[in-house]
Amino acid sequence: MRAGHSRWIACLRSTESVFSKIILCKSVRRNMSSDHLLNPGQSSGRTPGERILLALKLHGPQTAAALGKRLAITGEAVRQQLVRLCEDGSVISWSEAKGVGRPSQFWGLTALGHGAFPDTHAELTVQLLRTIRQTLGEDAIDHLIAAREDETRQTYRAAMDGKRNLRERLDELVRLRSQEGYMAACEDPGDGTFLFVENHCPICAAATSCQGFCRAELNVFRDVLGPDVDIERAEHILAGARRCAYVVRMADRVA
């Protein structure tokens, strides 16, 4: 019995080591600049079609005119690219009425278009999760998620050292998550809250297979932003949204 338990622990530790490379993206994909579609700040070497895909990924469905204005290219050039992207299945169009006048034609990403933004080692990750669940049981999955959560929390807490206010902490969280491929951003609606956004999920396949990853990440956000902060998920990729978004505000203090 003791020998069997030792083998179980050894197997679990070995699997944790693999996950630290695949799921945490620390040694395999640490330099996201190697994948220009996951690095919005990198413009060199990007084709017009890729620029359009990136704009739709970051900002959601838009008209050709809006895309042309955003990308500083003519509407006709945008429409030509959109037709090509539509033909290969990356985008889809639809008409939408906006007030008085003719309906506007909007363009958005299809599942294939979203697939242009890699899900880090998706197939291998899902296979590992399936194998762990079948051979070691659900407790082993929980153990892996907890180990990932603890390691991520430690890394983020160290990075937050010296960040005194909420905006500084959110900016650092944006930097950390963008470095890991989440295409993160922080928006200020001007109503006393912040909107922390992740336009891409590089572990979507793993999260779909085991939603404990999403719960663990929200726990980490709450821990590293501090007890004086409330954060709630408002949009969720796994629920069909185009992005994950979190409303962040200072917590109400009880006198």
C-alpha positions, 0 to 999 in steps of 0.5 A: 500500500505504501509503495503504491502511494509512493508511485502515485506521488511520484507520478503526480509530481512528474505530471506537475512538472509537465504542466508547469511548462505547458499550462503555466507557459513559463519555459515553452512560450515565455517570449510571446513576441515569437507569435506576432498574433498574440502580441498586439504591440508588434506590427512588423511582419503582419499582413493586412488580413492578420491586422484585421483579425487582430482588430476583431479579436481585440475590439469585437465585431465592427463595420468595414468603415470602422476597421478602415479608420482603426487600421488607417487603410481605405474602406475598400481595401478592408472590404477586399480583405474581409471578402477573402477572410470570409471565403476561407471561413475566418470571419462572418458578416451580418446586417444590423440596424443602428437607428434610422437609415439602412442597416450596417454590415458588421464583421466578426470572427468565426471559430476558425478566426478565433483559432488563429490565436493559438491555444497553447499546446491544446491537444497535449494538455487535454490528453494529459488531463484525460489521462490523469483523470482516468488513471489517478482520479479527480483528486489528482486533477484538483491537486494539479490545479491547486499547485498551479494556483499556488505557483501563479499566486506566488509569482504575481504577489512578488511582481505586485511588490511596491504597487501601492494603488489599484491602478498600478496593481491592475497595470502589473496584472495586465503585463503579467497576463499579456506576457502569458498570452492572454492579450490583457488590457485594463479599461476605465469606464469613468464610474469608479470601477475598472474593467480588466479584460482578457481578449484571448485564453491560451489555455482554453482547451484545458479550461473547457475540459476542466473549469477548475482552472477558471475558478483558480485564476479568479481566486488568484486575481482576488488574492493578488489585488488585495482584500480591499478590492472586489472583482467579479467576472462579467464576461466569460469565453467559456459561456460564449463571450468573445473575451473574459472581462472582470469588473474591479472596484474598491471594496465598500468599507463598513464603519 
